Amino acid sequence: MRRDPAIPRIDLHVHSHFSPCAKDVSMYEEVRVAIERGVSVIAITDHGTTRQPSWLEDYFRELEDVRSLYGDDVIVLSGMEVDILDSGRLAVSREILKMLDVVVASIHRVPPGCDVAEYWRRSMLGAIRSGLVDILGHPTDVGWRTVRPPLEYVLEVLDEARSAGVAVELNYHHRDPQPYFLKLAIERRVKLVPNSDAHSLSEIGAFSWHEEIIRSLGYDPSRVNWLELSEAMY
């Protein structure tokens, strides 16, 4: 698979059969494909929508088995894509999120009657300030709806993320963030991570889109402030 060597070989947003939207994809298959495609670090980040997800025990059992089988070839991290609720409240309990290597936080819906931009601002800032989040997931896509908050809201969120060391993902599945948002993130030296948000095997390690969008904005991928492998692992 063609990819720019300046883009880190990490994919920290991958769904398995523990997510209803990827029910036919096992961790074993995903990790094998990741190895074939030169991914160095992969995080299995299934959807967290309740305080105590019922699948966690089985998830950790399968994850440990995958690590024992493939740990010499790829680093496999635990993780979750947790829903951001009102004012940045996270759907999953603090105790569970602290057990995980990687926490991706995403907004998947805006309650009816809410001002979308203001809800986005409060939710993003609250998630960043929680101290539990590593990555903001598909930040300009809410339930497959593109959002464009006012510039001052975007800059506030990006500056807060940079200060807190929270990364913004480039999400292949959603083709997100929007170019204007990504350009501002690059200019403000926010940490970026080239995630797939894979819901199928074909999406794992799909780095070409990440390279293309960065170059389309006039930037060299080697000059982008990527999340380092060491940061992804701890």
C-alpha positions as CSV (number, residue, x, y, z in Angstrom):
1,M,0.0,0.0,0.0
2,R,1.4,3.4,-1.0
3,R,1.9,5.8,1.9
4,D,4.0,8.8,2.8
5,P,6.8,7.7,5.1
6,A,6.4,11.0,7.0
7,I,3.0,9.8,8.2
8,P,3.3,7.7,11.3
9,R,2.2,4.1,11.0
10,I,-0.4,4.2,13.6
11,D,-4.1,3.7,13.4
12,L,-5.8,4.5,16.8
13,H,-9.5,4.3,15.8
14,V,-10.6,0.9,14.6
15,H,-13.9,-0.9,15.3
16,S,-14.4,-4.6,15.8
17,H,-17.4,-6.9,16.2
18,F,-18.0,-5.4,19.6
19,S,-19.4,-2.4,17.8
20,P,-22.9,-3.0,16.1
21,C,-21.7,-1.0,13.1
22,A,-18.8,-3.5,12.5
23,K,-20.3,-6.7,13.8
24,D,-18.7,-9.0,11.2
25,V,-15.1,-7.9,11.8
26,S,-13.0,-9.7,14.4
27,M,-9.9,-8.3,16.1
28,Y,-7.8,-11.2,14.8
29,E,-8.6,-10.3,11.2
30,E,-8.0,-6.6,11.8
31,V,-4.6,-7.1,13.4
32,R,-3.5,-9.5,10.6
33,V,-4.5,-6.9,8.0
34,A,-2.7,-4.1,10.0
35,I,0.5,-6.1,10.0
36,E,0.2,-6.8,6.2
37,R,-0.2,-3.0,5.6
38,G,2.7,-1.9,7.7
39,V,0.8,-0.5,10.7
40,S,3.0,-0.3,13.8
41,V,0.4,0.5,16.4
42,I,-3.3,-0.2,16.3
43,A,-6.0,0.6,18.8
44,I,-9.3,-1.3,18.9
45,T,-11.8,1.4,19.8
46,D,-15.3,0.1,20.0
47,H,-18.3,2.3,20.8
48,G,-18.9,3.3,24.3
49,T,-22.4,4.6,24.7
50,T,-23.3,3.6,28.3
51,R,-21.7,3.9,31.7
52,Q,-20.7,0.3,31.9
53,P,-20.5,-1.3,28.4
54,S,-21.7,-4.9,28.6
55,W,-19.1,-6.2,26.2
56,L,-16.0,-5.1,28.1
57,E,-15.1,-8.4,29.7
58,D,-15.2,-10.3,26.4
59,Y,-13.4,-7.4,24.7
60,F,-10.4,-7.6,27.0
61,R,-10.2,-11.3,26.8
62,E,-10.1,-11.2,23.0
63,L,-7.6,-8.3,23.1
64,E,-5.2,-10.3,25.3
65,D,-5.4,-13.3,23.0
66,V,-4.7,-11.1,20.0
67,R,-1.7,-9.6,21.7
68,S,-0.3,-13.0,22.6
69,L,-0.6,-14.1,19.0
70,Y,0.6,-11.0,17.2
71,G,2.5,-8.9,19.8
72,D,5.8,-9.5,18.2
73,D,4.7,-7.8,14.9
74,V,2.4,-5.0,16.0
75,I,1.5,-3.1,19.2
76,V,-2.2,-3.6,20.0
77,L,-3.7,-1.0,22.3
78,S,-7.0,-1.1,24.2
79,G,-9.3,1.8,23.5
80,M,-12.8,3.1,23.0
81,E,-14.7,5.6,21.0
82,V,-16.8,7.2,23.7
83,D,-19.8,9.4,23.0
84,I,-19.6,13.1,24.1
85,L,-22.8,14.1,25.7
86,D,-24.1,17.5,26.8
87,S,-21.4,20.0,28.0
88,G,-18.7,17.5,27.4
89,R,-20.0,14.8,29.7
90,L,-18.7,11.4,28.6
91,A,-21.0,8.4,28.2
92,V,-18.7,5.9,29.9
93,S,-17.6,6.0,33.5
94,R,-14.3,7.6,34.5
95,E,-13.1,4.3,36.0
96,I,-13.5,2.4,32.8
97,L,-11.9,5.1,30.6
98,K,-8.9,5.2,32.8
99,M,-8.3,1.5,32.2
100,L,-7.8,2.1,28.5
101,D,-4.7,3.0,26.5
102,V,-6.6,5.2,24.0
103,V,-9.8,7.2,24.4
104,V,-11.3,8.7,21.2
105,A,-14.2,11.1,22.0
106,S,-16.8,12.0,19.4
107,I,-20.1,13.8,19.1
108,H,-22.6,11.5,17.3
109,R,-25.8,13.5,17.8
110,V,-27.1,16.9,18.8
111,P,-30.3,17.0,20.9
112,P,-33.3,18.5,19.1
113,G,-33.7,22.2,19.6
114,C,-30.1,22.8,20.6
115,D,-27.9,25.5,18.9
116,V,-25.5,23.2,17.0
117,A,-22.5,25.4,17.2
118,E,-22.8,26.2,20.8
119,Y,-23.5,22.5,21.7
120,W,-20.4,21.6,19.7
121,R,-18.2,24.2,21.5
122,R,-19.4,23.1,25.0
123,S,-19.1,19.4,24.2
124,M,-15.6,19.6,22.7
125,L,-14.2,21.8,25.5
126,G,-15.8,19.7,28.2
127,A,-14.3,16.5,26.7
128,I,-10.8,18.1,26.5
129,R,-11.0,19.4,30.0
130,S,-12.1,16.0,31.4
131,G,-8.5,14.8,31.4
132,L,-9.7,11.5,30.1
133,V,-9.6,12.0,26.3
134,D,-6.6,11.4,24.0
135,I,-8.2,12.1,20.6
136,L,-11.1,14.2,19.3
137,G,-12.9,12.0,16.8
138,H,-14.3,13.2,13.4
139,P,-14.5,16.8,14.9
140,T,-16.5,18.4,12.1
141,D,-18.8,15.5,11.5
142,V,-21.8,14.9,13.8
143,G,-23.9,11.9,12.9
144,W,-22.8,12.2,9.2
145,R,-23.7,15.9,9.2
146,T,-21.0,18.4,8.6
147,V,-20.8,21.2,11.1
148,R,-19.0,24.5,10.7
149,P,-18.9,26.4,14.0
150,P,-17.8,30.1,14.1
151,L,-14.1,30.7,13.7
152,E,-13.7,31.8,17.3
153,Y,-15.2,28.5,18.6
154,V,-12.9,26.5,16.4
155,L,-9.8,28.4,17.5
156,E,-10.9,28.1,21.2
157,V,-11.2,24.3,20.9
158,L,-8.0,23.9,18.9
159,D,-6.0,26.0,21.4
160,E,-7.5,24.1,24.3
161,A,-6.6,20.8,22.7
162,R,-3.1,21.9,22.0
163,S,-2.6,23.0,25.6
164,A,-4.0,19.8,26.9
165,G,-2.1,17.5,24.6
166,V,-5.3,16.2,23.0
167,A,-4.9,15.2,19.4
168,V,-7.3,15.7,16.5
169,E,-7.8,12.8,14.2
170,L,-7.8,12.7,10.4
171,N,-10.7,10.3,9.9
172,Y,-10.6,8.2,6.8
173,H,-14.1,6.7,7.2
174,H,-15.8,10.1,7.5
175,R,-13.2,12.0,5.4
176,D,-13.1,14.4,8.2
177,P,-12.2,17.0,9.4
178,Q,-13.2,19.6,6.8
179,P,-10.2,21.2,5.1
180,Y,-10.6,24.6,6.8
181,F,-10.5,22.9,10.3
182,L,-7.5,20.8,9.4
183,K,-5.6,23.8,8.1
184,L,-6.2,25.7,11.3
185,A,-5.1,22.7,13.3
186,I,-1.9,22.4,11.3
187,E,-1.2,26.1,11.6
188,R,-1.7,26.0,15.4
189,R,0.5,23.0,15.8
190,V,-2.2,20.8,17.3
191,K,-1.2,17.1,17.5
192,L,-2.7,15.1,14.6
193,V,-3.2,11.3,14.2
194,P,-3.9,9.5,11.0
195,N,-6.9,7.2,12.0
196,S,-9.0,5.1,9.8
197,D,-12.1,4.7,11.9
198,A,-12.3,1.4,10.2
199,H,-15.6,-0.5,10.1
200,S,-14.3,-3.0,7.6
201,L,-10.9,-4.6,6.8
202,S,-10.5,-2.5,3.7
203,E,-10.2,0.7,5.7
204,I,-7.5,-0.3,8.1
205,G,-4.2,1.6,7.6
206,A,-5.7,3.5,4.7
207,F,-3.2,6.3,4.9
208,S,-3.3,7.6,1.3
209,W,-6.2,10.0,2.0
210,H,-4.4,11.5,4.9
211,E,-1.4,12.3,2.7
212,E,-3.6,13.7,-0.1
213,I,-5.6,16.1,2.0
214,I,-2.5,17.5,3.7
215,R,-0.8,18.0,0.4
216,S,-3.9,19.6,-1.0
217,L,-3.7,22.3,1.7
218,G,-0.1,23.1,0.6
219,Y,1.6,21.3,3.5
220,D,4.4,18.8,3.6
221,P,3.3,15.8,5.7
222,S,6.7,15.7,7.3
223,R,6.1,19.2,8.8
224,V,2.9,18.3,10.5
225,N,2.8,17.9,14.3
226,W,1.9,14.2,14.3
227,L,1.2,12.3,17.5
228,E,4.4,10.4,18.2
229,L,4.5,6.6,18.6
230,S,5.7,7.0,22.2
231,E,2.7,9.3,22.9
232,A,0.3,6.8,21.4
233,M,1.6,4.0,23.6
234,Y,1.4,5.8,27.0
